[in-house]
């Protein structure tokens, strides 16, 4: 999948931009699955009188607009993970066959194998990001799934249990990611060998004194392409200054058997030469694991998702 030059670039610079990682059929299946889910959500909202415009005349994007404009929870029901806090027995999330096929797409796993080897687990640290134009976001909106994402390292949003885990992030573009609509930008110095101090302010982000000041490059990529990150590579997103949504997924993959950084959430083995019988091939089983986890967490005390809190001296 990757050339030796690409592997070397990843090792030295900490990131890669890969075009055409997802094929047209996978992209089409994702869009169709999400259109059907959005239809279900909007029909419920309309039946409950939460939106005024009948669904028949609205596109997928217009339904998103109407939901967000009416202060409805648009993003969590479409997300591929549970909320960070206040997990309830009825907390919504989305796992479906198209999402599962995207996560285990052969070209995605071939790329990951070239970087971390053939024993591959999909981490539960995963996100959907469908970002509206920045001007449409509410003034009090803080979520990185909605507005520009602050500078951070992906190891910085795990628990310390994963500090020795070998993993990569594959950021998949479902719509074109451009300078105008808020593509990612990275610090080109690559992995520095250390975790920079972060704080949980509006988002979990690198503290001001350590934010990259130079050597920063934007990484536009077309739909179906990806930006791949080393866990220590600082990156963020630009604001969406366009008049359209920007849609992507964050997926993380680690060496099987190593801690994911959120061990209370389900992981799934997707490729293995050592134990091929443990490879998951049924999306329903993966969904059931998330459903069972949701029921368990709804009964438990809050579990932190990362290591940074107000007691950290950097956050004083």
BAPAMI-161760 format. One record per residue (C-alpha): residue in three letters; residue number from 1; z, x, y. Coordinates in nm, 2 decimals. Layout:
BEGIN
 res   n      z      x      y
 ALA NUM      Z      X      Y
...
This chain:
BEGIN
 res   n      z      x      y
 UNK   1   0.00   0.00   0.00
 UNK   2   0.11   0.26   0.26
 UNK   3  -0.06   0.59   0.32
 UNK   4   0.15   0.91   0.32
 UNK   5   0.10   0.93   0.69
 UNK   6   0.24   0.58   0.74
 UNK   7   0.55   0.67   0.52
 UNK   8   0.59   0.99   0.73
 UNK   9   0.57   0.79   1.05
 UNK  10   0.84   0.55   0.93
 UNK  11   1.07   0.84   0.83
 UNK  12   1.02   1.02   1.16
 UNK  13   0.97   0.74   1.42
 UNK  14   1.16   0.46   1.24
 UNK  15   0.90   0.19   1.25
 UNK  16   0.55   0.08   1.15
 UNK  17   0.30  -0.18   1.27
 UNK  18   0.11  -0.33   0.98
 UNK  19  -0.18  -0.57   1.03
 UNK  20  -0.28  -0.84   0.78
 UNK  21   0.03  -0.81   0.56
 UNK  22   0.02  -1.19   0.49
 UNK  23  -0.31  -1.34   0.38
 UNK  24  -0.46  -1.66   0.53
 UNK  25  -0.35  -1.88   0.24
 UNK  26   0.02  -1.78   0.28
 UNK  27   0.01  -1.83   0.66
 UNK  28  -0.15  -2.18   0.61
 UNK  29   0.11  -2.28   0.35
 UNK  30   0.39  -2.18   0.58
 UNK  31   0.25  -2.37   0.87
 UNK  32   0.19  -2.68   0.65
 UNK  33   0.54  -2.67   0.51
 UNK  34   0.69  -2.64   0.85
 UNK  35   0.47  -2.92   0.99
 UNK  36   0.60  -3.15   0.71
 UNK  37   0.96  -3.05   0.78
 UNK  38   0.91  -3.11   1.15
 UNK  39   0.76  -3.45   1.08
 UNK  40   1.07  -3.55   0.88
 UNK  41   1.31  -3.43   1.15
 UNK  42   1.12  -3.60   1.43
 UNK  43   1.10  -3.93   1.23
 UNK  44   1.48  -3.92   1.20
 UNK  45   1.53  -3.85   1.57
 UNK  46   1.29  -4.13   1.67
 UNK  47   1.45  -4.38   1.43
 UNK  48   1.79  -4.30   1.58
 UNK  49   1.67  -4.34   1.94
 UNK  50   1.72  -3.97   2.02
 UNK  51   1.36  -3.92   2.14
 UNK  52   1.15  -4.18   2.31
 UNK  53   0.79  -4.08   2.22
 UNK  54   0.65  -4.21   1.89
 UNK  55   0.57  -3.93   1.65
 UNK  56   0.21  -4.03   1.57
 UNK  57   0.06  -3.88   1.88
 UNK  58   0.25  -3.55   1.89
 UNK  59   0.16  -3.21   1.75
 UNK  60   0.41  -2.98   1.58
 UNK  61   0.47  -2.79   1.90
 UNK  62   0.51  -3.11   2.11
 UNK  63   0.77  -3.24   1.86
 UNK  64   0.96  -2.91   1.91
 UNK  65   0.94  -2.95   2.28
 UNK  66   1.07  -3.31   2.27
 UNK  67   1.36  -3.21   2.04
 UNK  68   1.46  -2.92   2.26
 UNK  69   1.42  -3.11   2.58
 UNK  70   1.65  -3.38   2.44
 UNK  71   1.92  -3.13   2.35
 UNK  72   1.87  -3.18   1.98
 UNK  73   1.93  -2.91   1.72
 UNK  74   1.57  -2.80   1.67
 UNK  75   1.61  -2.45   1.54
 UNK  76   1.89  -2.46   1.27
 UNK  77   1.72  -2.73   1.05
 UNK  78   1.41  -2.50   1.04
 UNK  79   1.60  -2.18   0.99
 UNK  80   1.61  -1.99   0.66
 UNK  81   1.98  -1.91   0.68
 UNK  82   2.30  -2.08   0.75
 UNK  83   2.46  -2.08   1.10
 UNK  84   2.69  -1.79   1.18
 UNK  85   2.99  -2.00   1.23
 UNK  86   3.12  -2.35   1.16
 UNK  87   2.93  -2.40   0.83
 UNK  88   2.97  -2.76   0.72
 UNK  89   2.88  -2.93   0.39
 UNK  90   2.58  -3.09   0.58
 UNK  91   2.47  -2.78   0.78
 UNK  92   2.09  -2.79   0.78
 UNK  93   1.86  -2.50   0.68
 UNK  94   1.52  -2.48   0.52
 UNK  95   1.42  -2.32   0.19
 UNK  96   1.09  -2.43   0.04
 UNK  97   0.81  -2.29  -0.19
 UNK  98   0.60  -2.16   0.10
 UNK  99   0.90  -1.97   0.25
 UNK 100   0.98  -1.82  -0.10
 UNK 101   0.62  -1.72  -0.16
 UNK 102   0.62  -1.55   0.19
 UNK 103   0.94  -1.35   0.11
 UNK 104   0.80  -1.23  -0.23
 UNK 105   0.43  -1.19  -0.13
 UNK 106   0.29  -0.90  -0.33
 UNK 107   0.18  -0.70  -0.03
 UNK 108   0.52  -0.74   0.14
 UNK 109   0.69  -0.61  -0.17
 UNK 110   0.44  -0.33  -0.22
 UNK 111   0.52  -0.21   0.14
 UNK 112   0.89  -0.23   0.08
 UNK 113   0.86  -0.05  -0.25
 UNK 114   0.68   0.24  -0.08
 UNK 115   0.98   0.27   0.15
 UNK 116   1.29   0.20  -0.07
 UNK 117   1.17   0.20  -0.42
 UNK 118   1.09  -0.06  -0.69
 UNK 119   1.44  -0.22  -0.73
 UNK 120   1.41  -0.48  -0.45
 UNK 121   1.66  -0.75  -0.34
 UNK 122   1.59  -0.99  -0.06
 UNK 123   1.89  -0.98   0.17
 UNK 124   2.05  -1.30   0.31
 UNK 125   2.02  -1.15   0.66
 UNK 126   1.71  -1.34   0.75
 UNK 127   1.60  -1.55   1.05
 UNK 128   1.34  -1.78   1.17
 UNK 129   1.24  -1.74   1.54
 UNK 130   1.03  -2.00   1.71
 UNK 131   1.07  -1.91   2.07
 UNK 132   0.96  -2.15   2.35
 UNK 133   0.83  -2.02   2.68
 UNK 134   1.12  -1.86   2.86
 UNK 135   1.09  -2.10   3.15
 UNK 136   1.15  -2.39   2.92
 UNK 137   1.48  -2.25   2.79
 UNK 138   1.80  -2.40   2.91
 UNK 139   2.00  -2.20   3.16
 UNK 140   2.29  -2.17   2.92
 UNK 141   2.07  -2.07   2.62
 UNK 142   2.20  -1.76   2.45
 UNK 143   2.05  -1.76   2.10
 UNK 144   1.82  -1.48   2.01
 UNK 145   1.62  -1.72   1.80
 UNK 146   1.52  -1.90   2.12
 UNK 147   1.52  -1.65   2.41
 UNK 148   1.45  -1.27   2.44
 UNK 149   1.64  -1.06   2.19
 UNK 150   1.86  -0.79   2.33
 UNK 151   1.85  -0.42   2.22
 UNK 152   2.01  -0.37   1.89
 UNK 153   1.99  -0.18   1.56
 UNK 154   1.97  -0.39   1.24
 UNK 155   2.25  -0.20   1.08
 UNK 156   2.45  -0.31   1.38
 UNK 157   2.43  -0.68   1.27
 UNK 158   2.57  -0.61   0.93
 UNK 159   2.92  -0.57   0.81
 UNK 160   3.04  -0.21   0.74
 UNK 161   3.02  -0.27   0.36
 UNK 162   2.64  -0.20   0.40
 UNK 163   2.67   0.13   0.59
 UNK 164   2.54   0.33   0.29
 UNK 165   2.28   0.06   0.19
 UNK 166   1.91   0.16   0.20
 UNK 167   1.72  -0.13   0.35
 UNK 168   1.43  -0.22   0.57
 UNK 169   1.34  -0.51   0.80
 UNK 170   1.00  -0.67   0.78
 UNK 171   0.94  -0.88   1.10
 UNK 172   0.65  -1.11   1.02
 UNK 173   0.43  -1.27   1.29
 UNK 174   0.32  -1.63   1.21
 UNK 175   0.15  -1.66   1.55
 UNK 176   0.01  -1.37   1.75
 UNK 177   0.28  -1.17   1.91
 UNK 178   0.16  -1.04   2.25
 UNK 179   0.30  -0.87   2.56
 UNK 180   0.29  -1.21   2.73
 UNK 181   0.47  -1.42   2.47
 UNK 182   0.74  -1.17   2.39
 UNK 183   0.64  -0.92   2.12
 UNK 184   0.89  -0.66   2.01
 UNK 185   0.95  -0.32   2.17
 UNK 186   1.11  -0.02   2.00
 UNK 187   1.26   0.31   2.09
 UNK 188   1.01   0.56   1.96
 UNK 189   1.26   0.84   1.90
 UNK 190   1.32   0.68   1.56
 UNK 191   1.64   0.68   1.36
 UNK 192   1.90   0.89   1.53
 UNK 193   2.13   0.91   1.22
 UNK 194   2.41   0.71   1.38
 UNK 195   2.50   0.36   1.45
 UNK 196   2.52   0.30   1.83
 UNK 197   2.81   0.09   1.96
 UNK 198   2.73  -0.28   2.00
 UNK 199   2.92  -0.57   2.15
 UNK 200   2.90  -0.94   2.10
 UNK 201   2.82  -1.06   2.45
 UNK 202   2.56  -1.33   2.48
 UNK 203   2.41  -1.16   2.17
 UNK 204   2.52  -0.87   1.94
 UNK 205   2.36  -0.59   2.14
 UNK 206   2.38  -0.22   2.21
 UNK 207   2.62  -0.15   2.50
 UNK 208   2.46  -0.06   2.83
 UNK 209   2.54   0.31   2.82
 UNK 210   2.34   0.35   2.50
 UNK 211   2.04   0.13   2.57
 UNK 212   1.71   0.33   2.54
 UNK 213   1.59   0.44   2.88
 UNK 214   1.27   0.61   2.78
 UNK 215   1.03   0.65   2.49
 UNK 216   0.99   0.27   2.45
 UNK 217   0.68   0.12   2.31
 UNK 218   0.57  -0.25   2.28
 UNK 219   0.44  -0.36   1.94
 UNK 220   0.20  -0.65   1.97
 UNK 221   0.07  -0.77   1.63
 UNK 222  -0.16  -1.05   1.52
 UNK 223  -0.05  -1.35   1.30
 UNK 224  -0.01  -1.22   0.95
 UNK 225   0.09  -0.88   1.07
 UNK 226   0.43  -0.72   1.07
 UNK 227   0.66  -0.47   1.24
 UNK 228   0.88  -0.28   0.99
 UNK 229   1.20  -0.12   1.10
 UNK 230   1.45   0.14   0.97
 UNK 231   1.81   0.01   1.00
 UNK 232   1.89   0.25   1.28
 UNK 233   1.58   0.20   1.50
 UNK 234   1.68   0.04   1.83
 UNK 235   1.45  -0.25   1.92
 UNK 236   1.44  -0.57   2.12
 UNK 237   1.19  -0.84   2.23
 UNK 238   1.03  -0.91   2.56
 UNK 239   1.07  -1.25   2.72
 UNK 240   0.81  -1.51   2.64
 UNK 241   0.63  -1.55   2.97
 UNK 242   0.34  -1.75   2.82
 UNK 243   0.31  -2.13   2.81
 UNK 244   0.32  -2.14   2.43
 UNK 245   0.57  -2.08   2.14
 UNK 246   0.60  -1.74   1.96
 UNK 247   0.68  -1.78   1.59
 UNK 248   0.81  -1.51   1.35
 UNK 249   1.04  -1.44   1.06
 UNK 250   1.29  -1.15   1.02
 UNK 251   1.32  -1.05   0.65
 UNK 252   1.54  -0.77   0.52
 UNK 253   1.51  -0.60   0.18
 UNK 254   1.76  -0.36   0.02
 UNK 255   1.79  -0.16  -0.30
 UNK 256   1.92  -0.39  -0.57
 UNK 257   2.29  -0.34  -0.64
 UNK 258   2.38  -0.21  -0.30
 UNK 259   2.58  -0.43  -0.06
 UNK 260   2.37  -0.65   0.17
 UNK 261   2.61  -0.65   0.46
 UNK 262   2.69  -1.02   0.41
 UNK 263   2.81  -1.04   0.05
 UNK 264   2.93  -1.40   0.09
 UNK 265   2.57  -1.51   0.12
 UNK 266   2.32  -1.53  -0.16
 UNK 267   2.08  -1.25  -0.24
 UNK 268   1.78  -1.26  -0.47
 UNK 269   1.61  -0.99  -0.69
 UNK 270   1.24  -1.00  -0.63
 UNK 271   1.11  -0.69  -0.80
 UNK 272   1.25  -0.47  -1.07
 UNK 273   1.13  -0.22  -1.33
 UNK 274   1.48  -0.17  -1.47
 UNK 275   1.58  -0.54  -1.52
 UNK 276   1.26  -0.75  -1.49
 UNK 277   1.43  -1.05  -1.66
 UNK 278   1.65  -1.08  -1.35
 UNK 279   1.36  -1.12  -1.10
 UNK 280   1.37  -1.47  -0.95
 UNK 281   1.05  -1.66  -0.96
 UNK 282   1.16  -2.02  -0.89
 UNK 283   1.22  -2.12  -0.53
 UNK 284   1.44  -2.41  -0.64
 UNK 285   1.69  -2.17  -0.79
 UNK 286   1.71  -1.98  -0.47
 UNK 287   1.75  -2.30  -0.27
 UNK 288   2.03  -2.41  -0.51
 UNK 289   2.21  -2.08  -0.45
 UNK 290   2.20  -2.15  -0.07
 UNK 291   2.32  -2.51  -0.12
 UNK 292   2.61  -2.40  -0.34
 UNK 293   2.70  -2.13  -0.09
 UNK 294   2.70  -2.39   0.19
 UNK 295   2.94  -2.61   0.00
 UNK 296   3.17  -2.32  -0.07
 UNK 297   3.17  -2.18   0.29
 UNK 298   3.24  -2.53   0.43
 UNK 299   3.58  -2.51   0.25
 UNK 300   3.66  -2.15   0.35
 UNK 301   3.79  -1.99   0.66
 UNK 302   3.54  -1.84   0.91
 UNK 303   3.38  -1.52   0.78
 UNK 304   3.25  -1.26   1.03
 UNK 305   2.88  -1.18   1.02
 UNK 306   2.91  -0.83   1.18
 UNK 307   3.17  -0.58   1.27
 UNK 308   3.19  -0.62   1.65
 UNK 309   3.46  -0.83   1.81
 UNK 310   3.67  -0.84   2.13
 UNK 311   3.92  -0.60   1.98
 UNK 312   3.66  -0.32   1.97
 UNK 313   3.73  -0.07   2.25
 UNK 314   3.36  -0.07   2.34
 UNK 315   3.38  -0.44   2.42
 UNK 316   3.68  -0.43   2.65
